[in-house]
Amino acid sequence: MAQLTPDALAFDGPLLSIDEALASLARRLSPLVGTELVRLSSASGRVLASDIIAGRALPPFDNSAVDGYAVRLEDVAGEGRTRLAITDRVTAGAAARVEIGKGQAARVFTGAPLPPGTDTVYMQEDVSLEAGSVLVPSGLKRGANARFVGEDVSIGQTVLWAGQRLRPQDIGLAAALGISEVPVRSRLRVSVFSTGDEVIEPGEPLGEAGIYDANRAMLCSMLAQAGCDVSDHGIVRDDRAALSARLKSVAGSSDLILTSGGVSTGEEDHVKAAVE
């Protein structure tokens, strides 16, 4: 009596491990390494092709982190309150007009450049005003409430690296450095289609022996999430000539063709023969 083939769904023979299968694929593939320049506004999710090196410092100048008063800490007494004359007023986007001397202070706002000579900023909530002067308490450390040039990023520092996928925070960093375009790897062009007389587009009438095409929708979504340029070529019926024609029509515009179905050993499985 002939030995029956085991239940295909209960197969207990040797299987390739995932690592072995991936290694086998890798031996047969050559990576594509095309690059292109894209606008920063379109770069999110793309893979950086070369390192980004800072051409300017961040912050680019010493500035105030709060609304308050910039002082020379050496002028502030170790105890009690110190009266300082207000000799300048600097807003964000404006340049400081005068250097602050001994016993003086400048009114500053968040993001405003620190006037020359100052090194510390008192928050406006912590001081009091009297006739053109500001009374500041003791207790602050030098540099309090100030952001100094280059403390986040220095000129010449590598801030983004080739091979990393650009995230929103990376886009923000590049923008802060004044970069408008970045070099990225070209997207992999992938064409996807399903095969099978039983496979039906979701939303279409199903019929008694049909199944909805879940694989193609899932694969297209996964490829898009991986950063590929995906072309959806629908469903091809179980016809060798039709499959061959579809493969030929997309081959010239695709780096990869991904099909679902039609790769078993029955006479209605035509994908292998059509590829050959």
Protein Blocks (a to p, Z undefined) as FASTA:
>chain_A
ZZddddfklccbdcddfklmmmmmmmmpccdfbdcdddfklmgopacfbdcddfbdcdfb
dcdfbdcddddfklpcfehjdddddfbdcdehiacfbdcdehiacdddehiacdehiabd
cdfklpcceehiacddehiaehiaiacehklbcghiafbdghiacdfklmmmmmmnopab
dcdddddddddddedjkbccehiafbjmbccdfklmmmmmmmmmnopacddebjadddfk
lmmmmmmmmmmmcfbdcdeejiafbfklmklmmmZZ
